[in-house]
């Protein structure tokens, strides 16, 4: 006020004020002139509610003001226990006529509006509850469907996503006197200009089981509908292991591979598949009656490895399809499980018998493959100074120079690794020198 009077006096009297001070005075004057404060004002006209004994009644108190008014409720001068600034009052199983008052207060004033609830007694008093949840809610007398609908009709969103849903009458011929949401989560508001629909908004929805209620109060009845909500969450991890085993697999032994899927929801929308050689070989789904909250689940597959499977890759694939529409599928794949197979040695060459003439030279050997690579050597063969063993790679060779009858006999080649042992026999026969030619024959095998 002082600033405005000073500016006014300066203008009338022509008193000179520095330009800077004049700008400050003008700015302060404009701020003072534009600042507004409003006392509370109700947006919904209170009604006389004629209801049947035992039904549930919802009263809606919508008020505006600056600052926003605080809301409280009382009945017959008795303060009701409600949450702070609760705008909706739900009366369960009303039994007698009462006046309910809503008080809106801010620093600029207080206003009160009163709802008259007149209860018509029935011949047989019954009590109904408001805890039954169905996807299509009904009138309180359970006779017909409630003429309210949601846009969208159902909500399927990722955990933590924002939500926005409109509740509106299904037809203009059955518009409610009052419409609103019964929910402690998020905020809702009536939609202008007719206040015949209401929008519920949540910035970050993280309640796995909660389903909000939209209510409508009509001229002669009240009903409500429950919004079906499905939240989904992709797995934290997908991994493959072998039950009760670690390390390489042994050929011919049966194993149980296990795919572990951690922290995924809902299980009813989950499919787990096993991929081997680029093909799906087994698929598992889960019961639709399982919980909606995140769970850890496992899928198993019986597997018998053979040596030709070594270095194959096996994957576990999860598909989460909560909307059941294909394009919105969430796909996760495990790190490939590399098949490492250990198997017993097997000889790769066959020398069952070898002949050499007396005085001749001969070489023969054996080689074997296995995993781990086997140790190959000759055992239990005739010992002689003219026989020598050499190893080159996986080939083990016996070389004999100027063979004599002492070199003849059975030579046992043994291949061994941690999985098993293989043995192969080679018989060396020494034949006499051809007396007619006197020529020595040299035989080299290997």
Residue pairs with C-beta under 8 A, 6 or more apart in sequence:
1 32
3 25
3 28
3 29
3 32
4 29
4 32
6 25
7 22
7 25
7 26
7 29
9 15
10 17
10 22
10 25
17 25
36 66
37 66
37 67
37 107
37 108
38 64
38 65
38 66
38 108
39 65
39 106
39 108
39 109
39 111
40 63
40 64
40 65
40 69
40 104
40 105
40 106
40 108
40 109
40 110
40 111
41 63
41 64
41 65
41 111
42 61
42 62
42 63
42 102
42 104
42 111
42 113
43 62
43 63
43 64
43 190
43 195
44 60
44 61
44 62
44 178
44 195
46 113
46 114
46 115
46 116
47 115
47 116
47 177
47 178
48 116
48 118
49 57
49 59
49 115
49 116
49 117
49 118
49 217
50 118
50 120
50 220
51 57
51 94
51 117
51 118
51 119
51 120
51 222
52 119
52 120
52 122
52 140
52 141
53 94
53 95
53 119
53 120
53 121
53 122
53 125
54 93
54 94
54 95
54 122
54 125
54 126
54 127
54 128
55 93
55 94
55 128
55 140
55 141
55 221
55 222
56 90
56 91
56 92
56 93
56 94
56 128
56 130
56 140
56 222
57 90
57 91
57 94
57 117
57 217
57 222
58 88
58 89
58 90
58 91
58 178
58 180
58 182
58 215
58 217
58 222
58 224
59 88
59 89
59 91
59 100
59 102
59 115
59 117
59 178
60 87
60 88
60 89
60 178
60 180
60 217
61 71
61 73
61 87
61 88
61 89
61 102
61 104
61 113
62 87
62 190
63 69
63 71
63 87
63 102
63 104
63 111
65 104
65 106
65 108
66 106
66 108
67 106
67 107
68 106
69 104
69 105
69 106
69 111
70 84
70 85
70 104
70 105
70 106
71 85
71 86
71 87
71 102
71 103
71 104
72 79
72 80
72 82
72 102
72 103
72 105
73 79
73 80
73 82
73 86
73 89
73 100
73 101
73 102
73 103
74 80
74 100
74 101
74 103
75 98
75 99
75 100
75 101
76 98
76 99
80 89
80 100
82 89
83 184
87 180
88 180
88 181
88 182
89 100
89 102
90 130
90 182
91 100
91 117
92 129
92 130
93 127
93 128
93 129
94 117
94 119
95 119
95 125
96 119
97 116
97 117
97 118
97 119
98 117
99 114
99 115
99 116
99 117
100 114
100 115
100 117
101 112
101 113
101 114
101 115
102 112
102 113
102 114
102 115
103 110
103 111
103 112
104 110
104 111
104 112
105 111
128 140
130 224
133 211
133 226
134 226
135 226
135 228
136 145
136 146
136 225
137 146
137 148
137 213
137 223
137 224
137 225
137 226
138 144
138 145
138 146
138 223
139 145
139 146
139 221
139 222
139 223
140 221
140 222
140 223
141 221
146 216
146 223
146 224
146 225
147 169
147 170
147 171
147 174
147 216
147 223
148 167
148 168
148 169
148 170
148 176
148 179
148 214
148 216
148 223
148 224
148 225
149 167
149 168
149 169
149 170
149 225
150 165
150 166
150 167
150 214
150 225
150 227
151 165
151 166
151 168
152 165
154 227
154 228
154 229
154 230
155 163
155 165
155 227
155 228
155 229
155 230
156 229
156 230
156 232
156 322
156 323
157 163
157 205
157 229
157 230
157 231
157 232
158 231
158 232
158 233
159 205
159 206
159 208
159 231
159 232
159 233
159 265
160 204
160 205
160 206
161 204
161 205
162 201
162 202
162 203
162 204
162 205
163 186
163 200
163 201
163 202
163 205
163 229
164 199
164 200
164 201
164 202
165 199
165 200
165 227
166 191
166 197
166 198
166 199
166 200
167 179
167 181
167 197
167 198
167 199
167 200
167 214
167 225
167 227
168 179
168 196
168 197
168 198
169 175
169 176
169 179
169 196
169 197
169 216
174 218
175 196
176 196
176 216
176 217
176 218
177 217
177 218
177 219
178 215
178 216
178 217
179 190
179 195
179 196
179 197
179 198
179 214
179 215
179 216
179 217
180 188
180 190
180 198
180 214
180 215
181 188
181 198
181 200
181 212
181 213
181 214
181 215
182 212
182 213
182 214
182 215
182 224
183 200
183 210
183 212
183 213
185 202
185 205
185 207
185 210
185 212
186 200
186 201
186 202
186 203
186 205
186 212
187 200
187 201
187 202
188 198
188 199
188 200
188 201
189 198
189 199
189 201
190 197
190 198
191 197
191 198
191 199
198 214
200 212
200 214
200 227
205 229
205 231
206 231
207 231
208 231
208 265
208 292
208 293
208 294
209 292
209 293
210 229
211 226
211 227
211 228
211 229
212 226
212 227
212 229
213 224
213 225
213 226
213 227
214 224
214 225
214 226
214 227
215 222
215 223
215 224
216 222
216 223
216 224
230 266
230 269
230 292
230 322
231 265
231 266
231 292
232 265
232 266
232 269
232 320
232 322
232 330
233 263
233 264
233 265
233 294
234 264
234 320
234 330
234 332
235 261
235 262
235 263
235 264
235 318
235 320
235 332
236 262
236 263
236 264
237 260
237 261
237 262
237 263
238 259
238 260
238 261
238 262
238 316
238 318
238 332
238 333
238 334
239 259
239 260
239 316
239 334
239 335
240 257
240 258
240 259
240 260
240 314
240 315
240 316
240 334
240 335
240 337
241 257
241 258
241 260
242 249
242 255
242 256
242 257
242 258
243 255
243 256
243 257
243 258
243 300
244 256
245 255
248 340
248 341
248 342
248 371
249 255
249 305
249 339
249 340
249 341
249 342
250 305
250 341
250 342
250 343
250 419
251 305
251 306
251 307
251 341
251 342
251 343
251 344
251 419
252 304
252 305
252 306
253 304
253 305
254 302
254 303
254 304
255 302
255 303
255 304
255 305
256 300
256 301
256 302
256 303
257 274
257 300
257 301
257 302
257 303
257 314
257 337
258 298
258 299
258 300
259 272
259 274
259 298
259 299
259 300
259 301
259 316
259 334
260 296
260 297
260 298
261 270
261 272
261 296
261 297
261 298
261 299
261 316
261 318
262 296
263 294
263 295
263 296
264 270
264 294
264 295
264 296
264 297
264 318
264 320
265 291
265 292
265 293
265 294
265 295
266 290
266 291
266 292
266 322
267 286
267 287
267 290
267 291
267 295
267 297
268 286
268 287
268 288
268 289
268 290
269 320
269 321
269 322
269 324
270 285
270 286
270 297
270 318
270 319
270 320
271 283
271 284
271 285
271 318
271 319
271 321
272 283
272 284
272 285
272 297
272 299
272 316
272 317
272 318
273 280
273 282
273 283
273 284
273 316
273 317
273 318
273 319
274 280
274 281
274 282
274 283
274 299
274 301
274 314
274 315
274 316
274 317
275 281
275 314
275 315
275 316
275 317
276 312
276 313
276 314
276 315
277 312
280 317
281 301
282 299
282 301
284 299
286 297
299 316
303 314
305 339
305 341
306 341
306 343
307 341
307 343
307 371
309 339
309 341
310 339
310 340
310 341
310 371
311 338
311 339
311 340
312 338
312 339
313 336
313 337
313 338
313 339
314 336
314 337
314 339
315 333
315 334
315 336
315 337
316 333
316 334
316 337
317 331
317 332
317 333
317 334
318 331
318 332
318 333
319 329
319 330
319 331
320 329
320 330
320 331
320 332
321 328
321 329
321 330
322 328
340 371
341 371
342 371
342 372
342 417
342 418
342 419
343 370
343 371
343 419
344 370
344 417
344 419
344 420
344 421
344 422
345 368
345 369
345 370
345 374
345 376
345 415
345 416
345 417
345 419
345 420
345 421
345 422
346 368
346 369
346 370
346 415
346 422
347 366
347 367
347 368
347 413
347 415
347 422
347 424
348 367
348 368
348 369
348 394
349 365
349 366
349 367
350 424
351 364
351 365
351 366
351 426
351 445
351 446
352 425
352 426
352 427
353 426
353 427
353 428
353 429
354 362
354 364
354 426
354 427
354 428
354 429
354 443
354 445
355 428
355 429
355 430
355 431
355 443
356 362
356 400
356 403
356 407
356 428
356 429
356 430
356 431
356 441
356 442
356 443
357 403
357 430
357 431
357 432
357 433
357 434
357 440
357 441
358 403
358 404
358 405
358 430
358 431
358 432
358 433
358 440
359 402
359 403
359 404
359 433
359 440
360 402
360 403
360 440
360 441
360 442
360 443
361 399
361 400
361 401
361 402
361 403
361 442
361 443
361 444
362 399
362 400
362 403
362 428
362 442
362 443
362 444
362 445
363 397
363 398
363 399
363 400
363 444
363 445
363 446
364 397
364 398
364 411
364 426
364 428
364 445
364 446
365 395
365 396
365 397
365 398
365 413
365 445
365 446
366 376
366 378
366 395
366 396
366 413
366 415
366 424
366 426
367 376
367 393
367 394
367 395
367 396
368 374
368 376
368 394
368 415
368 422
369 394
370 415
370 417
370 419
370 422
371 417
371 419
372 417
372 418
372 419
373 394
373 417
374 394
374 415
374 416
374 417
374 422
375 415
375 416
375 417
376 391
376 394
376 395
376 396
376 413
376 414
376 415
377 389
377 391
377 396
377 413
377 414
378 389
378 396
378 398
378 411
378 412
378 413
378 414
379 412
379 413
379 414
380 410
380 412
381 387
381 398
381 409
381 410
381 411
381 412
382 406
382 407
382 408
382 409
382 411
384 400
384 404
384 406
384 407
386 400
386 401
386 402
386 403
386 404
386 407
387 398
387 399
387 400
387 407
388 398
388 399
388 400
388 401
389 396
389 397
389 398
389 399
390 396
390 397
390 399
391 397
395 446
396 413
397 446
398 411
400 407
400 428
403 430
404 430
405 430
407 428
407 430
408 428
408 429
408 430
409 427
409 428
410 425
410 426
410 427
410 428
411 425
411 426
411 427
411 428
412 423
412 424
412 425
413 423
413 424
413 425
413 426
414 421
414 422
414 423
415 421
415 422
415 423
415 424
416 422
433 439
433 440
434 441
